[in-house]
Amino acid sequence: MSGSHCKSLYPFSGEQHQQGLSFEAGEIIKVVQALPGGWWEGEKDGARGWFPSSYVQVLEVSQIPVEDLKDPLPPHWKCYMSPQGRRYYVNTTNNETTWERPSSAPGTPKNSFRHKNSLPAVNGFHSGGSPLHHVEHSHNSLVRKSNTEPQINCVTFPSPACMPEQQLLKPSEWSYCDYFWADKKDPQGNGCITGFEVLLQKQLKGKQMQKEMAEFIRERIKIEEEYAKNLSKLSQIPLASQEEGTLGEAWAQLKKSLADEAEVHLKFSSKLQSEVEKPFLTFRENFKKDMKRLDHHIADLRKQMVGRYAAVEKARKALSDRQKELELKTQQLEIKLSNKIEEDIKKARRKSTQAGDDLMRCVDLYNQSQSKWFEEMVTTSLELERLEVERVEMIRQHLCQYTTLRHETDMFNQSTMEPVDQLLQCVDPTKDRETWVRENKTGEIRPVDIEI
C-alpha cells in the first residue's frame, strides 16, 4: 500500500488527529503508510499527515492522472472536484479559477471561469464539494429563489431535482453512514427525530437487550442452583439403604450419582455466572453516558449550522434590500440628474458591496460548519456501526460458551450415569441369592421320616 495513491471521497479537516492531513473531496493523496487501525499517513502538496482510510478510495495506477505524478501543481494552486466529477483548479492567492490544469510555467492559466456560470448552485451559492472560494460573484447570482431547498436534520440541502446524483460512501454495505441523514416521523406522531437519534436509539435498545439477556441467564443460574441443592438433599435420604447384593450396589451408585450430578450443576451455574452473566452486565458499563455525550456533540454541531444558515438568510435578504435601493436610486438618476443623487448611488453601491461581502462571509462560515457536521456524522455513525458489530459478536461468543457449558454438563451427567448403567446390567438374582444364602444359612440337615 505504501507508495500508492488514493482519491479523497469527501473533505477532512484533520482536526481529529494530532497530526491530521486536511484535504477536500476529489484530491489525490500519496499513501506513505497504511496502518491496520484505519488511520493512514499520506502526503499532499508537500504536507504530510494522518487521515481515516474510510475517507478515501485507493486508485489503480491507470486511474492516476499522469500529470499528477510527473508534473505537480505550481505553488498556490489547488485541485478540487465538481459535483459532476470534473476537476477544476483554484489559485488561493488571487482566487482565479480554471478548468484547465495550470502548468509550472509562470502566468495565469487560460480558459478561466467564474463560479457563477460554471458550477451548480447549492443552497443558493456555488460549491464544488469544497469550501467556498472568494471569487468575484454577481450579486444577482446570490439571491436565492424561495422554496427550492428542503431541510434535512434542520440543515438545508440542494433540491434533489437540481443536484447531481450522490454516490454512497460505502456502496453495497448498507452502512450507517449512508442511510441516516434525513429526519423520521416520531412513532407517537409528536414530531420528527433525526437520523442520528434513530442510530442512538438502536444502540441503547441493544444495551437493554443485553441487560435482559443477563437477567435471563441469572434466572437460569437460580434454577441450576436450586436443582443442585435438591439433588444433593435427595442423595442423602437413607431410603432403601438396606438393599443388599448387586442390586444394593447399583442402588448405592445411583444415589451417589445424584450427588455427583448436583456438583456438576453447581459448577455449571458458577461458570454461567462468571463466563456469561458477568460479561453481559459489565460490557460497556458507561455506554449510556457515552451515547449521551455523542448526541450532545452532534446536536451542538447541528445547532451551529442552523444558526449560521440563519445568518446566511439574513445577509441574503440584506443584499436583496440593498440591490433594490440601488435600483431605485439608479431610476431616480435617469429621471433627474443632480450631485445629490449621484452621491446617493455611490453610497448605495458601497452598501450593496458590503452586503455582498457579508453574505460571502456568512456563506463561508456555513460551509465550514456543514463540512464539519458531515465529517462528524460520518465518523460517528461508522463508530456506532463498529460498536454494534462488536456488541453482537460479544453476545454471540458468550451464548456459544453457554451452549458449550451445557453440552459439557450433559456429557458429564451422562458419564456419571454410565457406572449405574453398567451395574444395572450386572444385576444377577442367582448370584445375589447364593451370596445371601452363604452369609445367612443356618444349617443344611433337613428333618426326615421316623422309621420303626
Backbone torsions as a table, in degrees:
resi	resn	phi	psi	omega
1	MET	NA	-34.9	179.4
2	SER	-60.8	135.2	-179.1
3	GLY	91.7	-12.3	178.6
4	SER	-82.5	175.8	-179.3
5	HIS	-121.6	153.2	176.9
6	CYS	-137.7	162.2	-179.4
7	LYS	-117.1	129.2	-179.0
8	SER	-70.7	133.8	-179.8
9	LEU	-86.0	-30.8	177.9
10	TYR	-157.2	167.8	-171.5
11	PRO	-66.6	152.9	174.1
12	PHE	-139.8	126.3	-175.3
13	SER	-81.5	-21.4	-179.4
14	GLY	84.0	0.3	-176.1
15	GLU	-75.8	-18.0	-176.3
16	GLN	-79.9	-10.3	179.4
17	HIS	-124.4	144.1	-177.7
18	GLN	-60.8	-31.7	178.7
19	GLN	-123.7	51.2	-175.6
20	GLY	-72.9	149.8	176.4
21	LEU	-105.3	116.7	-178.9
22	SER	-87.9	146.4	177.5
23	PHE	-161.0	167.8	176.8
24	GLU	-106.8	171.3	178.6
25	ALA	-66.0	139.3	175.0
26	GLY	88.7	5.0	-179.5
27	GLU	-88.2	151.7	179.5
28	ILE	-95.2	128.5	-177.1
29	ILE	-124.3	135.1	175.0
30	LYS	-87.0	127.6	-178.9
31	VAL	-83.4	119.7	178.2
32	VAL	-86.6	-46.9	174.2
33	GLN	-154.8	144.3	-178.6
34	ALA	-118.7	112.8	-180.0
35	LEU	-91.9	151.8	-177.9
36	PRO	-63.2	-23.6	-175.2
37	GLY	-70.0	-7.0	179.2
38	GLY	105.6	-5.9	177.4
39	TRP	-106.4	129.9	179.3
40	TRP	-114.8	151.0	173.4
41	GLU	-100.2	132.5	-176.9
42	GLY	-138.5	172.2	-178.9
43	GLU	-134.6	133.6	-179.6
44	LYS	-149.7	128.2	179.0
45	ASP	52.0	38.0	177.7
46	GLY	83.8	-9.2	179.2
47	ALA	-97.3	143.1	-179.6
48	ARG	-122.8	142.3	179.1
49	GLY	-177.1	-174.3	-175.1
50	TRP	-108.2	150.1	179.7
51	PHE	-153.8	155.9	179.1
52	PRO	-72.7	135.7	-177.3
53	SER	-66.6	-22.2	-179.2
54	SER	-71.9	-10.2	-179.2
55	TYR	-89.5	-3.5	-173.8
56	VAL	-132.3	165.8	175.3
57	GLN	-126.6	125.1	-179.2
58	VAL	-68.6	136.1	-177.2
59	LEU	-102.2	143.3	168.8
60	GLU	-72.8	159.8	-179.0
61	VAL	-59.3	-35.5	-178.8
62	SER	-69.6	-19.7	-178.3
63	GLN	-87.0	-13.1	-176.5
64	ILE	-86.4	120.8	178.4
65	PRO	-55.9	135.5	-177.1
66	VAL	-60.4	-34.6	-177.4
67	GLU	-66.8	-27.8	178.8
68	ASP	-68.2	-28.4	-178.2
69	LEU	-88.2	-40.5	-173.8
70	LYS	-92.8	-35.5	-172.2
71	ASP	-128.1	90.6	-179.9
72	PRO	-65.5	159.4	-179.7
73	LEU	-65.0	145.6	176.3
74	PRO	-67.7	166.5	-179.0
75	PRO	-57.1	146.9	175.3
76	HIS	72.1	5.0	176.9
77	TRP	-105.8	139.1	177.0
78	LYS	-131.2	149.3	-179.0
79	CYS	-104.6	137.1	177.2
80	TYR	-131.4	167.1	-179.0
81	MET	-116.4	128.6	177.1
82	SER	-74.8	162.1	178.6
83	PRO	-58.4	-22.8	177.8
84	GLN	-84.4	0.8	178.9
85	GLY	88.8	10.6	-179.0
86	ARG	-98.1	137.3	-179.5
87	ARG	-76.3	144.4	168.4
88	TYR	-141.9	161.2	-170.5
89	TYR	-125.6	141.0	-176.4
90	VAL	-128.7	131.3	173.5
91	ASN	-87.4	114.0	-174.3
92	THR	-72.5	-9.4	179.9
93	THR	-85.7	-50.8	-177.7
94	ASN	-114.8	6.1	177.1
95	ASN	63.5	20.8	174.6
96	GLU	-68.8	137.1	-176.3
97	THR	-126.4	139.2	-176.3
98	THR	-150.2	149.5	172.6
99	TRP	-78.2	-27.8	-174.9
100	GLU	-81.8	134.1	-179.4
101	ARG	-65.3	124.9	180.0
102	PRO	-72.0	142.7	178.1
103	SER	-92.5	171.7	-179.6
104	SER	-71.9	-13.0	-179.5
105	ALA	-68.4	145.2	-179.6
106	PRO	-66.1	158.1	178.4
107	GLY	116.4	167.4	-179.4
108	THR	-89.5	132.4	179.3
109	PRO	-62.1	154.7	177.5
110	LYS	-84.6	175.7	177.0
111	ASN	57.2	38.0	177.0
112	SER	-71.7	158.9	-179.9
113	PHE	-138.9	164.6	174.4
114	ARG	-105.8	147.6	-177.7
115	HIS	-58.4	-26.4	-173.0
116	LYS	-54.1	-46.4	-173.5
117	ASN	-107.5	-2.7	-171.2
118	SER	-107.8	-34.1	-177.0
119	LEU	-113.7	147.7	-179.3
120	PRO	-67.8	152.7	-179.3
121	ALA	-86.9	141.8	175.8
122	VAL	-125.9	120.4	-177.4
123	ASN	58.4	31.7	177.2
124	GLY	86.6	-6.1	174.1
125	PHE	-128.0	169.5	-172.0
126	HIS	-97.5	140.7	-179.6
127	SER	-149.9	145.9	177.9
128	GLY	-113.9	32.2	-176.6
129	GLY	80.0	11.8	-179.3
130	SER	-137.8	167.2	178.2
131	PRO	-55.8	145.9	-176.0
132	LEU	-62.8	133.7	178.1
133	HIS	-92.4	142.0	-177.8
134	HIS	-83.1	81.5	175.4
135	VAL	-106.4	170.6	-176.8
136	GLU	-75.0	115.9	-179.8
137	HIS	-108.7	148.7	168.0
138	SER	-76.5	133.3	-179.1
139	HIS	-58.9	-34.0	-178.8
140	ASN	-62.7	-31.1	-178.0
141	SER	-71.7	-13.2	-176.9
142	LEU	-100.0	0.6	177.4
143	VAL	-84.7	112.0	-173.3
144	ARG	-77.8	137.8	171.1
145	LYS	-76.9	139.5	-175.0
146	SER	-73.8	154.5	174.1
147	ASN	59.3	39.0	177.7
148	THR	-112.3	-17.1	-178.0
149	GLU	-117.4	124.6	175.0
150	PRO	-76.1	165.3	175.9
151	GLN	-109.5	132.7	178.0
152	ILE	-129.6	125.6	-175.8
153	ASN	52.9	38.8	179.5
154	CYS	66.3	16.4	-177.7
155	VAL	-124.0	140.0	-178.7
156	THR	-80.2	143.3	176.1
157	PHE	-132.2	158.2	177.6
158	PRO	-64.4	154.5	179.0
159	SER	-63.2	131.4	-179.7
160	PRO	-56.5	-25.1	-177.7
161	ALA	-72.2	-26.4	-175.6
162	CYS	-111.1	-9.9	-177.6
163	MET	-89.9	152.7	176.9
164	PRO	-68.4	156.1	-179.1
165	GLU	-64.5	130.3	-179.2
166	GLN	-85.1	143.2	175.9
167	GLN	-93.9	142.6	176.5
168	LEU	-65.6	144.8	179.0
169	LEU	-70.4	-35.6	179.1
170	LYS	-132.9	78.6	-176.1
171	PRO	-57.9	146.1	175.5
172	SER	63.3	10.9	179.4
173	GLU	-109.2	-8.9	-177.2
174	TRP	50.7	49.9	-175.8
175	SER	-79.1	151.4	176.4
176	TYR	-56.1	-35.6	-172.2
177	CYS	-71.9	-4.8	-178.3
178	ASP	-107.6	-21.4	-165.4
179	TYR	-123.7	17.5	-178.1
180	PHE	-134.0	41.9	178.6
181	TRP	-92.1	-26.4	-175.6
182	ALA	-93.6	165.0	175.9
183	ASP	-79.3	162.0	178.8
184	LYS	-135.1	140.7	179.8
185	LYS	-66.6	137.1	176.6
186	ASP	-64.7	133.0	179.7
187	PRO	-55.0	-29.7	178.6
188	GLN	-80.3	-5.4	179.2
189	GLY	75.0	20.0	-177.6
190	ASN	-90.6	2.0	-177.9
191	GLY	147.7	-149.7	-178.7
192	CYS	-123.9	152.3	172.1
193	ILE	-121.3	149.4	-177.4
194	THR	-75.8	160.5	177.5
195	GLY	-60.2	-35.6	179.7
196	PHE	-66.7	-36.1	176.4
197	GLU	-64.7	-35.6	176.3
198	VAL	-60.7	-42.1	178.1
199	LEU	-63.7	-42.6	179.4
200	LEU	-63.9	-41.3	178.9
201	GLN	-62.5	-36.9	176.0
202	LYS	-61.0	-43.8	-179.6
203	GLN	-64.9	-44.8	-178.6
204	LEU	-68.0	-36.0	175.9
205	LYS	-64.0	-40.1	176.8
206	GLY	-61.3	-40.8	177.1
207	LYS	-63.3	-39.6	178.3
208	GLN	-65.8	-41.9	178.1
209	MET	-61.3	-38.6	178.4
210	GLN	-63.5	-41.2	178.0
211	LYS	-64.1	-41.2	179.8
212	GLU	-68.4	-33.2	174.9
213	MET	-63.6	-40.1	177.5
214	ALA	-62.2	-39.3	177.4
215	GLU	-64.5	-39.1	177.9
216	PHE	-61.7	-45.6	179.3
217	ILE	-63.9	-36.8	178.1
218	ARG	-61.2	-42.0	176.5
219	GLU	-64.4	-37.8	177.1
220	ARG	-64.4	-38.0	177.6
221	ILE	-63.6	-42.1	178.7
222	LYS	-60.5	-41.8	178.7
223	ILE	-62.2	-44.2	-179.9
224	GLU	-63.1	-44.0	-179.2
225	GLU	-64.0	-43.1	178.6
226	GLU	-65.7	-39.7	178.5
227	TYR	-63.8	-44.1	178.9
228	ALA	-62.9	-39.9	179.5
229	LYS	-62.8	-44.2	-179.5
230	ASN	-68.6	-37.6	177.3
231	LEU	-63.6	-44.5	179.3
232	SER	-62.1	-42.2	178.9
233	LYS	-64.0	-41.5	-179.0
234	LEU	-66.3	-35.8	-178.3
235	SER	-66.7	-19.6	-177.8
236	GLN	-94.7	-4.3	178.8
237	ILE	-72.2	128.0	-174.9
238	PRO	-83.0	37.0	178.7
239	LEU	-77.0	138.2	178.8
240	ALA	56.0	28.6	-178.8
241	SER	-75.2	-13.8	-178.7
242	GLN	-92.0	3.9	176.0
243	GLU	-62.5	140.1	-174.1
244	GLU	-118.4	176.4	175.4
245	GLY	72.6	-162.6	-179.0
246	THR	-63.5	-34.0	176.5
247	LEU	-65.9	-36.9	177.6
248	GLY	-65.0	-39.5	178.2
249	GLU	-64.3	-42.7	179.0
250	ALA	-63.2	-41.2	179.6
251	TRP	-63.9	-43.3	179.0
252	ALA	-63.7	-38.9	179.0
253	GLN	-67.1	-36.2	178.0
254	LEU	-62.7	-42.5	178.8
255	LYS	-66.1	-39.2	177.9
256	LYS	-64.9	-35.7	179.9
257	SER	-64.1	-29.2	176.5
258	LEU	-65.1	-42.0	178.3
259	ALA	-65.0	-41.1	177.4
260	ASP	-63.5	-41.9	179.6
261	GLU	-65.2	-37.2	177.8
262	ALA	-61.6	-41.0	178.7
263	GLU	-65.8	-38.8	178.7
264	VAL	-62.0	-45.9	-178.7
265	HIS	-68.6	-30.7	176.9
266	LEU	-67.7	-41.6	176.5
267	LYS	-66.1	-37.9	178.3
268	PHE	-61.1	-44.6	179.4
269	SER	-65.6	-36.1	179.0
270	SER	-66.5	-42.0	178.6
271	LYS	-68.8	-35.6	175.8
272	LEU	-60.1	-39.8	-178.8
273	GLN	-67.7	-45.4	-174.6
274	SER	-82.2	-31.8	-172.3
275	GLU	-104.2	-11.5	-179.6
276	VAL	-126.8	-58.8	-175.1
277	GLU	-64.1	-48.9	-176.7
278	LYS	-61.1	-45.5	176.3
279	PRO	-60.1	-36.3	177.3
280	PHE	-61.7	-40.4	-175.7
281	LEU	-77.0	-34.3	-173.9
282	THR	-93.5	-11.4	-178.2
283	PHE	-67.3	113.9	-178.7
284	ARG	56.1	64.7	-178.4
285	GLU	-62.0	-34.6	-178.4
286	ASN	-97.1	24.1	-173.6
287	PHE	-59.4	-45.7	-177.6
288	LYS	-63.2	-39.4	178.3
289	LYS	-64.8	-41.8	179.4
290	ASP	-64.7	-40.7	179.6
291	MET	-64.6	-38.0	178.8
292	LYS	-64.7	-38.3	178.4
293	ARG	-64.4	-43.8	178.2
294	LEU	-62.0	-41.3	-179.7
295	ASP	-61.3	-45.0	-179.9
296	HIS	-63.7	-38.8	-177.8
297	HIS	-63.6	-49.9	-179.6
298	ILE	-65.7	-39.2	179.9
299	ALA	-63.0	-38.7	179.1
300	ASP	-64.7	-41.7	178.5
301	LEU	-63.6	-41.9	179.7
302	ARG	-65.3	-39.9	178.9
303	LYS	-64.0	-40.1	178.0
304	GLN	-62.4	-40.9	178.7
305	MET	-64.1	-42.6	180.0
306	VAL	-60.3	-43.5	179.3
307	GLY	-62.9	-41.3	-179.4
308	ARG	-72.3	-31.8	175.8
309	TYR	-68.4	-37.9	176.6
310	ALA	-61.5	-37.0	177.6
311	ALA	-65.7	-37.9	176.7
312	VAL	-61.6	-46.3	-179.4
313	GLU	-62.5	-39.8	179.1
314	LYS	-65.1	-43.9	179.6
315	ALA	-67.1	-34.2	178.4
316	ARG	-65.1	-41.6	179.0
317	LYS	-66.5	-39.4	179.3
318	ALA	-62.8	-40.4	178.5
319	LEU	-63.9	-41.3	178.9
320	SER	-62.2	-41.8	178.8
321	ASP	-63.8	-41.3	-180.0
322	ARG	-66.2	-35.9	178.5
323	GLN	-65.4	-42.4	178.3
324	LYS	-62.5	-40.2	179.1
325	GLU	-63.4	-41.6	179.2
326	LEU	-64.5	-41.9	178.1
327	GLU	-62.5	-40.1	179.5
328	LEU	-63.9	-44.4	179.5
329	LYS	-64.0	-37.7	179.3
330	THR	-64.2	-41.7	177.7
331	GLN	-63.1	-39.5	178.6
332	GLN	-64.1	-35.2	179.4
333	LEU	-65.1	-38.4	179.5
334	GLU	-66.1	-30.1	-178.3
335	ILE	-79.6	-43.1	-174.6
336	LYS	-145.7	122.3	179.3
337	LEU	-86.1	132.7	175.3
338	SER	-162.2	156.7	179.4
339	ASN	-63.0	-36.2	-177.9
340	LYS	-65.7	-41.3	179.4
341	ILE	-64.1	-42.0	179.3
342	GLU	-63.2	-38.6	177.9
343	GLU	-65.6	-40.1	177.5
344	ASP	-62.8	-38.1	179.8
345	ILE	-65.6	-42.6	178.1
346	LYS	-61.0	-42.4	178.9
347	LYS	-64.3	-42.4	179.3
348	ALA	-63.5	-37.3	178.4
349	ARG	-66.1	-40.6	178.5
350	ARG	-62.9	-42.9	178.2
351	LYS	-64.1	-39.9	179.2
352	SER	-64.3	-42.3	178.1
353	THR	-63.9	-42.6	178.7
354	GLN	-62.2	-41.2	178.7
355	ALA	-63.8	-38.6	177.1
356	GLY	-63.7	-42.4	177.9
357	ASP	-62.8	-41.8	178.4
358	ASP	-61.7	-41.0	179.2
359	LEU	-63.4	-43.9	180.0
360	MET	-61.8	-39.8	178.5
361	ARG	-63.9	-44.6	178.9
362	CYS	-63.6	-40.0	178.3
363	VAL	-62.3	-42.8	-179.7
364	ASP	-62.4	-44.2	177.7
365	LEU	-62.5	-40.7	178.6
366	TYR	-63.2	-43.5	179.7
367	ASN	-60.5	-41.6	178.4
368	GLN	-62.0	-43.3	179.1
369	SER	-65.0	-42.7	-179.4
370	GLN	-64.2	-40.3	178.3
371	SER	-63.4	-42.2	179.5
372	LYS	-66.3	-43.0	178.7
373	TRP	-62.9	-45.0	178.4
374	PHE	-58.8	-46.0	-178.9
375	GLU	-61.0	-46.0	-179.1
376	GLU	-68.0	-37.5	178.1
377	MET	-61.1	-47.2	-179.6
378	VAL	-63.8	-49.8	-177.7
379	THR	-60.9	-45.9	-176.6
380	THR	-70.6	-40.4	179.6
381	SER	-65.5	-35.9	175.8
382	LEU	-67.1	-34.9	176.5
383	GLU	-67.1	-41.6	176.4
384	LEU	-62.9	-38.1	177.3
385	GLU	-61.9	-43.5	179.1
386	ARG	-64.7	-41.5	179.5
387	LEU	-62.5	-39.3	-179.8
388	GLU	-66.6	-42.7	177.3
389	VAL	-61.2	-41.3	179.9
390	GLU	-65.2	-41.1	179.4
391	ARG	-63.6	-47.5	-179.4
392	VAL	-62.1	-41.0	-179.8
393	GLU	-66.0	-39.2	178.1
394	MET	-61.7	-45.6	-179.9
395	ILE	-64.7	-41.8	179.6
396	ARG	-59.8	-44.9	-178.6
397	GLN	-62.9	-41.5	-177.3
398	HIS	-76.4	-29.5	173.2
399	LEU	-70.1	-34.8	173.1
400	CYS	-62.7	-38.7	176.7
401	GLN	-63.6	-37.2	177.1
402	TYR	-60.5	-48.8	-179.4
403	THR	-64.9	-34.9	177.2
404	THR	-63.6	-46.1	178.3
405	LEU	-61.9	-37.8	-180.0
406	ARG	-66.1	-42.4	177.7
407	HIS	-63.7	-41.2	178.9
408	GLU	-62.3	-39.5	178.6
409	THR	-64.0	-45.0	178.4
410	ASP	-61.8	-42.1	179.8
411	MET	-65.5	-39.0	178.7
412	PHE	-67.7	-41.5	177.0
413	ASN	-61.2	-39.2	178.4
414	GLN	-64.0	-39.7	-179.9
415	SER	-67.8	-33.5	178.0
416	THR	-71.2	-23.6	179.4
417	MET	-86.5	-18.8	-178.6
418	GLU	-58.9	-44.6	177.1
419	PRO	-60.7	-36.0	178.1
420	VAL	-63.8	-44.8	177.9
421	ASP	-59.5	-44.0	-179.1
422	GLN	-62.8	-43.3	179.8
423	LEU	-67.0	-36.7	178.2
424	LEU	-65.2	-32.7	176.9
425	GLN	-68.5	-23.2	-176.5
426	CYS	-95.7	-0.4	179.2
427	VAL	-61.2	123.4	-175.4
428	ASP	-129.9	99.5	-179.4
429	PRO	-55.7	-35.7	-178.8
430	THR	-65.8	-45.6	179.7
431	LYS	-66.6	-40.1	179.0
432	ASP	-61.1	-40.6	179.6
433	ARG	-63.4	-43.1	-179.9
434	GLU	-62.2	-45.2	-178.7
435	THR	-62.7	-43.2	-177.6
436	TRP	-65.7	-41.1	-179.6
437	VAL	-63.0	-43.7	-178.9
438	ARG	-60.7	-36.6	-176.8
439	GLU	-81.4	-26.5	-171.2
440	ASN	-118.8	6.2	-178.5
441	LYS	-64.5	150.8	-178.1
442	THR	-118.2	-7.5	177.7
443	GLY	158.1	156.8	-174.9
444	GLU	-112.7	-9.1	-177.5
445	ILE	-81.2	123.0	-178.2
446	ARG	-98.6	152.7	175.6
447	PRO	-68.9	147.2	179.5
448	VAL	-125.6	168.9	178.2
449	ASP	-71.7	148.5	175.4
450	ILE	-88.4	128.5	178.7
451	GLU	-109.0	139.8	178.8
452	ILE	-107.6	NA	NA
